[in-house]
Each structure stands twice: as C-alpha cells, then as structure tokens.
Amino acid sequence: MEAASSFAELAVRSGVPRLALLSGRGEPEAERAEQAVRDTGADLTILRSTWFMQNFSEDYMLEHVLSGEIRLPTGRCQCPLWTPTTSPTSRSRP
C-alpha cells in the first residue's frame, strides 16, 4: 500500500493526469492500496482482474484442466471449447 501511495503521489506532483491501478479482487490489502491511490485526488481507473493471463495449469485448477472441464460462474459462453486432447501443449502435461 505504501508503495502504491508514494508512486501515485509522485505521479500527481509530476503532472500525470490519469492513473490506472491493476488491483486485486477486493482483498483487504488491495482495497487499502486502492484507497491510498484515490486519496491522491488523481483521475483514476481501477482494474480488478482475476485470472489475468491465467493458464489454469497450476495449483487447484490442474485437476480440472486435465479432466477437460472447467466450470466457472460466467453465464453462457459462445467460445470454442478447449480440451486437453486439442491443446497444442497437451503433450507436455503430466
């Protein structure tokens, strides 16, 4: 939070008209950093990205990736389906 605040204050003092902050998903530390940047008075855009550039092949999603099915609360999807057998990198999977 202190780094975000210091950086934003320096940017505002240097004449930067607008800041964009890549934040978390509402975690307490992310919210504190967002507020610290807001407090500078800068024109601000906050991006709360999740799974940014995520390949889902690590940690708790690996089992789902390998099974060929990932279920997420996203509504209807009109995109082509991916399966481990059609992925060009599927041969490198454990």
C-alpha positions in Angstrom: 0.0 0.0 0.0 2.8 2.5 0.9 4.5 1.9 -2.5 1.2 2.5 -4.4 0.6 5.6 -2.4 4.1 7.0 -2.8 4.2 6.3 -6.5 0.7 7.8 -7.1 1.6 10.9 -5.1 4.8 11.4 -7.1 2.9 10.9 -10.4 0.3 13.5 -9.4 3.1 16.0 -8.3 4.8 15.4 -11.7 1.7 16.3 -13.6 0.4 12.8 -14.6 -3.3 13.5 -15.4 -4.6 9.9 -15.0 -3.6 6.8 -13.3 -4.5 3.1 -13.8 -4.2 0.7 -11.0 -4.1 -3.1 -11.5 -5.6 -4.2 -8.3 -6.7 -7.4 -6.6 -10.2 -8.9 -6.3 -11.3 -7.0 -3.2 -8.8 -8.4 -0.7 -8.2 -6.1 2.3 -4.6 -5.1 1.2 -5.8 -4.4 -2.4 -8.7 -2.2 -1.1 -6.2 -0.2 1.1 -3.9 0.3 -1.9 -6.9 1.5 -4.0 -8.0 3.9 -1.3 -4.4 5.2 -0.9 -4.3 6.0 -4.7 -7.8 7.5 -4.6 -6.7 9.8 -1.8 -4.1 11.5 -4.1 -7.1 13.0 -6.0 -5.8 11.7 -9.3 -8.2 10.8 -12.1 -8.2 7.0 -11.6 -9.1 3.8 -13.3 -9.0 0.6 -11.2 -8.8 -2.7 -12.9 -9.7 -5.7 -10.7 -8.6 -8.5 -12.9 -8.8 -12.2 -12.0 -7.0 -14.9 -13.8 -5.1 -12.3 -15.8 -3.1 -14.3 -18.4 -4.1 -17.4 -16.5 -3.4 -20.8 -18.0 -5.2 -22.7 -15.2 -2.5 -25.3 -15.2 -1.2 -24.9 -11.7 -2.4 -25.4 -8.2 -6.1 -26.1 -7.6 -7.2 -25.9 -11.2 -4.8 -28.5 -12.6 -7.1 -31.5 -11.9 -10.0 -29.7 -13.8 -7.7 -28.8 -16.7 -6.6 -32.4 -17.1 -10.1 -33.7 -16.9 -11.1 -31.4 -19.8 -13.7 -29.4 -17.9 -13.5 -26.1 -16.0 -16.8 -24.8 -14.5 -17.0 -21.1 -13.7 -19.9 -18.8 -12.8 -19.7 -16.8 -16.1 -23.0 -17.2 -17.8 -23.3 -18.5 -21.3 -20.1 -19.0 -23.3 -20.1 -18.6 -27.1 -16.5 -19.5 -27.4 -15.0 -22.7 -28.9 -14.3 -25.4 -26.3 -10.8 -26.4 -25.4 -9.9 -29.9 -24.4 -6.6 -31.4 -23.3 -6.5 -33.5 -26.4 -6.9 -30.5 -28.8 -4.4 -28.3 -26.9 -1.0 -27.9 -28.7 0.6 -28.1 -25.3 -1.3 -31.2 -24.0 1.7 -33.5 -24.7 3.7 -31.6 -22.1 1.2 -32.0 -19.3 1.9 -34.6 -16.6 
